[in-house]
């Protein structure tokens, strides 16, 4: 993959491109992760599609970055698509990346050919109760109480069911300070509950690991699919990072969905 950079007034965004297909997939990782989260997808899609993945603002090599928000990250994706000459893209967003992708699809529907939500949740108020919102709002202050090693070990253990998935997450978390981890999670959680973005017009596919225990992501994903009649799949044995826990199954599901998008 070719490593590229995009300068913005807030910081430099690092991203990678590969493939030469006529259609583009943009992979957006979750909070505290980086572009390598989608390494298991690269061999399966770079042969047929043009692929872009990034280190989101304030993540990976895209540090330092001033003013990281979900909205700003969505705006940066649109700018990056402009830089790469991509008029429309399939957005594949895991967890926080799914929230960012929904904002892009809401603000710029003409730029999004489809949206794949991976262990993410709808950013619409009707899916989350006031109690749930309050619990989300206090989650990051509570994380500040954890010793650093306990925090990163517990996070890596929670999001994956496989040794390789746990090892990846532990490794990437250890590149961040405790302050960075808490800040990025705080943005992912609290920015998201402030949004109310519905009526997305692009085709949507929702994928979730059956063992996802990150908040109520699994419950919200099921309700989202049911109430809005989106195709939905649960991956057996996978947790929050389902694309890493079961890459072959995930790649098959994604490839089959993309074939249906006109």
C-alpha positions, -999 to 999 in steps of 0.1 A, spaced: 0 0 0 11 35 -7 15 58 23 3 93 17 -3 125 38 -29 152 37 -22 185 55 -50 203 73 -50 233 96 -55 209 126 -28 184 117 -15 160 91 -37 130 82 -18 98 72 -36 74 49 -28 45 26 -41 36 -9 -40 4 -30 -57 -12 -59 -69 3 -92 -106 -7 -94 -133 17 -107 -150 17 -73 -135 29 -40 -138 15 -5 -129 37 24 -121 18 56 -125 38 88 -113 22 120 -126 25 156 -114 46 185 -78 40 197 -71 17 167 -53 26 135 -54 17 98 -38 -18 104 -72 -29 119 -82 -36 83 -51 -54 72 -71 -87 70 -93 -71 44 -66 -58 21 -58 -90 1 -95 -96 -4 -104 -62 -19 -74 -45 -34 -76 -67 -65 -111 -55 -75 -114 -22 -57 -95 10 -51 -90 9 -13 -83 38 11 -76 34 48 -65 60 72 -52 68 107 -81 89 119 -74 123 134 -56 120 168 -49 83 161 -18 64 148 5 86 128 -22 113 125 -9 129 157 -7 156 169 -41 168 158 -59 198 173 -97 197 177 -106 161 170 -143 156 168 -166 132 149 -178 160 127 -143 172 119 -132 136 111 -162 133 87 -152 166 71 -116 153 67 -128 122 49 -147 143 24 -115 164 19 -94 133 15 -118 119 -11 -115 152 -30 -77 150 -28 -78 114 -42 -103 124 -69 -130 100 -56 -166 112 -63 -184 84 -45 -171 57 -21 -183 27 -2 -177 36 35 -168 7 58 -167 20 94 -159 0 125 -173 13 158 -163 50 159 -155 47 122 -192 38 117 -203 70 135 -180 91 113 -193 73 82 -229 81 91 -221 118 95 -205 117 60 -235 100 46 -259 124 62 -239 156 53 -228 145 18 -252 118 5 -240 123 -30 -205 112 -20 -215 78 -4 -224 48 -26 -230 25 4 -223 24 41 -213 -7 61 -216 -4 98 -192 -28 116 -198 -33 153 -211 3 154 -245 18 162 -270 43 147 -265 79 157 -302 86 161 -317 96 194 -346 71 192 -323 42 197 -307 53 230 -326 60 262 -318 89 285 -303 64 310 -281 49 283 -269 84 273 -260 92 309 -241 59 313 -221 67 281 -214 102 294 -198 89 326 -178 60 311 -147 79 302 -144 97 336 -145 62 351 -117 50 328 -94 77 343 -95 57 375 -79 26 359 -42 21 361 -27 23 326 -18 -14 322 -51 -25 336 -69 -2 311 -51 -13 280 -52 -50 289 -89 -50 297 -98 -31 265 -78 -55 243 -94 -85 260 -129 -71 256 -129 -62 219 -116 -95 205 -120 -132 209 -88 -143 190 -52 -141 201 -42 -122 170 -70 -97 175 -61 -92 212 -24 -88 203 -31 -62 177 -53 -41 200 -29 -43 229 0 -33 206 -18 -3 192 -31 8 226 4 8 240 14 34 213 -10 59 230 -8 75 264 -35 71 289 -46 107 283 -48 100 245 -69 69 251 -93 85 274 -96 116 252 -103 97 220 -128 75 237 -145 105 252 -148 121 217 -162 88 203 -187 84 230 -199 119 239 -198 134 204 -219 105 191 -247 109 217 -251 145 206 -259 137 170 -293 128 157 -287 117 121 -314 98 104 -329 92 70 -297 80 53 -304 74 17 -276 51 7 -277 13 9 -267 2 45 -254 -32 57 -250 -38 94 -224 -64 106 -218 -73 143 -199 -99 162 -223 -121 181 -201 -117 212 -198 -79 210 -200 -67 246 -191 -31 240 -219 -12 256 -252 -20 238 -238 -20 203 -252 -55 195 -287 -45 207 -287 -12 189 -275 -29 157 -303 -54 158 -329 -27 163 -314 -5 136 -317 -34 111 -351 -44 122 -367 -9 123 -352 4 91 -351 -29 72 -314 -30 65 -296 -62 58 -279 -75 89 -254 -103 98 -239 -115 131 -206 -132 129 -204 -163 151 -176 -163 176 -166 -127 169 -165 -98 193 -164 -60 188 -135 -62 162 -154 -87 142 -135 -80 110 -103 -92 127 -118 -121 147 -133 -137 116 -117 -121 85 -128 -148 60 -165 -146 70 -164 -108 72 -147 -105 38 -173 -128 22 -202 -108 37 -187 -75 26 -180 -87 -9 -215 -102 -13 -231 -70 -2 -210 -47 -24 -220 -68 -54 -257 -58 -47 -250 -21 -47 -258 -5 -80 
